[in-house]
């Protein structure tokens, strides 16, 4: 008979080492035959990727009937207010949308709603005067981020839909956005679409993010996410972007792009974007 074990949720930053730690934790918990009781009592901070992956882990353990009673911090720990606000203390029975005032917001989307998704990005994430960019560039950024959202909703076959956690850090002057699904994964989806199991994860990710490439066509207008916009933005903004799917991991740091293979892989896709809100004014090429 499976026994129940208590496991402390890791505290990690949003860098390659941190992503590998939390992904290994996620996969180890799923591979265990034990009932898992997640312990948040030592948690003093929690990043967007950890929030999303922990929710996905709780959902999958719940479906496997291996989710134990979660151990929450006491009232003296300030993180408990945040966990309460986003509905974590009522998971997995009560998945809901909530927000941390004007700084952080957490959403779960199961169905496509372009207006709702667009309003989330425009009003709750970018907000007013957070990032000094032209209206045209902001609109273009939102349109490309919508493709990330819709990829998770329409292409991934994710049973949980997409999980989105966004935050504005006033002191650091950074905008962070994490989008996660637990579906088939981009490389696996591209391999299936192109009927080519020999494609590496790197080749599949590169193909998927060429503007116009897509595994689903709407009428005569194929959609593609197009990573070129984000790579250009990271170069001039000195922000960073992490894209994790199956065994593939694309990393953008400023003007540098790198790729690595994940040892344990991830069944799904995670998109993590950080934009610097500095004093520069950003606009599209060709704008006056």
N, C-alpha and C positions, 0 to 999 in steps of 0.2 A: 504494500500500500504506500502511495507517495507520501512523503513527509513534508511539512511546511518549513521553509527556511526564510529567515529575515535577511534582506539584502539592502545595503545602503545605496541610494541613488548617487552616482558620481557627480561631482561638481567639476565641470570642465569649461574651458574657454572656447571661443569659436575660431580655432586654428587647426591645422591638419592633425596635430597630436591629439587635441581635444576631440575632434570628430572621430578619430580612430578609437579612442578610449570608449566613448559613449556607444559607438556602433558595435564594438566587441562585447560590451555589456549587454546590449540589446539582443545580440545573437546568442550569447551564452545563456541568457534567461529563457529564451525560446527553446533552446536545445535541451535544457534541463528537464528531467522527468518529475521534478519536485513541484509542489505548490509554492508560489513565490509571494512573499509579503514584502512589498516595497517599503523602505524605511526612510522618511524624510526628516528625522529628528535632528540630524547634523547639517541639514541643508540651510545655508545662509544666503546663497544666491543661486539663481537658476536662469540659464540662457535660453534663447528661443529654440535652438535645436534640441536642447535637453527636454524642454516642455513638450515639443511635438513628438519626439521619439518615445518619451515616457508614456504619453497618451496612447500612441500606437501600440506600445508594448502591453499596456493594461488592457487595451481592446482585444489584442490577439490572445493574451493569457486568459481573459474572460471567456472567449469563444472556445478555448481548449479546456475550460473548467479547471484552470490551474492558477487563478488569481486569488491570493489570500487577502486577508484584511490589511489594508494599508495603514501604516503607522505614521501619523501626522505629527508635526511639531506642536509644542504647547503654545499658549497664547503669548508667551514672552518672546517668541521668535517672530520677528517682523515678516518673515516670508509666508507665514500662515495666512495673513490677510490677502496676499497676492494669490496664493493657491485657492483660497475660498472664492475670490472674485472670478477666477476663470473656470470655476466649477470642478476643479480637481478633487475636492473633498467629497464630491458626489458621483465621481466616476466609478464604474463605467455605465451606471444605470441612467445617468442624467447628463449626457453630453449636451452642452449648451454653449451659446455665444455670450461672451462677456468682455469687459474691458477693465484695464487698470487706469481709471481716470482718463487723462489726456496723453499719457505717456505710452502705455502698452495695451495692445488689444489682441485677443485670441479668438479665432473663429473656426468652426467646422462647417464645411459646405459639402452637401451630398448631391446636390443637383445644380445644373447650370442656371445662373441668373446674372446676365451681363451687367445690368444696372446695379445690382447689389454689389457685385464684385468690383465694379468701377468706383462706386461710391466709397467702398471700404478703402481702396488704394488712395483715392483723391482726398477724402475728408479725414479718415482715421489714421492713415499712415503718413502721407506727405504733409497733410495739414496746411495751415496758413502760415506762410513766411518761414517754414522750417528749412527749406532748401531753396537757394537763390538761383532759380532756373526759369527760363522763358516758359510761358504757357504752352507754346508749341512743343517744346522738349518734354515738359511734364506730361502732356497728352500722349506723346509718342512713347514715353517710358511706360505709362499706364497700359497702352495698347499691347506692348510687348509682354508686360507682366501678366496681362489677361491671357495671353497665349500659354504662359506657364501654368496658370490656374486651369485653363481648359484642357491642357494636355493631361493633367491629373484627373480631371473629371470625365473626359471623353475617351482617352487613349489607354488609360492604365488598368482599367478593370479593378480599381481599388474598392474593396468592400466598405471602407470607411469614408469614401469621398476624398477630399483634401483637407488637411489641417494647416491653418495659417496662424503664425504668431509674428506680430510686428511691434517694434518699439522705437521710440525716439528718445535719445539720451541728450538732454539739454547741456549738461556739463561737458560731455565728450563731443557734442555737436555731431552726432552720428544717427543715421537712420538704418535700422536693421529689419530685414524681412526674411522669414523662413517659411517655405512652402513644402509640405511633405505628403506623399501618398504611399500606400502599402500595396501597390498593384504589381503588374508584371515587370515593370522597369523598362527604361528607354532602350538599352541595348537589346534586351530580349524581344521587345516589340519590333524594333527595326530588323533584327535577324528574321523574325517571323514574316514580316511584311515583304522583305527582299528575298526570302527563301534562301538565306545564306548563313548557315550556322557557323561558318568559318570566320565571320567578321569578329574582330576583336572589339572589346568594349570601347576602346578609344576611337576606332574607326566608326562604330555605330553612333557614338555621341557626336563626333564631328559631322557626320551625315545629318543627324537629327537637327542640329542647330544651324545648318545652312538655310538662309531665308528661302522659303518656297518648298523645302522638303518636308513632307508630312506623311504619316501612315494612314491618314483619313482625308478624303477630298469632299468638299462641299460644292456640289455643282461643278463648274469649270474653274473654280478659284481655289487651288490648293493653298493651305495655310502652313506656315512654318514659324518656329519660334524665332530663329535668327539671333545667334549669339554675338554677331558683329557689333550691334549697338552697345551691348553690355561691355564687351572687350574694349571698345573705344572709350566708353565712360570710365571704366576702371583706370585706363591709361592717363586720362587728364585729371581725374578726380582723386587718384591714389586710394580708391576704395578697394574692396575685395569681393570676390565671388567664388563660391564653392558649389560644385554640382556633383552629386553622388548618386549613382544608380547602378544596381547589380554589382559587378566587381570593379566598375570604373569610377574614377575620381578626377575631375577637372578642377584645377586651381588657378584663379586669376588674382595676382597681387600687383596692383598698379599696372605697369606695362608688361609684366612677366606672366607668361602662361606655362603651366606645367601639368603633367598627367602622372598619376600613379595607380597601381592596382591595389585594391583592398584585399587583405588576406582573407577576411571572412565574408566579404560582400554584404550587400543590403538588398533585400527583396522589396523593391520600391524605388522611389526617387525623392531626393532632397535637394532643394534649391535654396541657397543661403546668400543673401546680398547685403552688403554694407556700403552705404553712400556717405561720404564726408560732407558735412554742412559747413563748409568754410566760407571765406569772404568773397570767393570768386563768383562770377556770374556765368552760368552755363546756358548755351543755346545750341540749336542745330546748325550744322554747316550751311551757309547760304542765307541764314537769317540776318536781317539788317541790325 
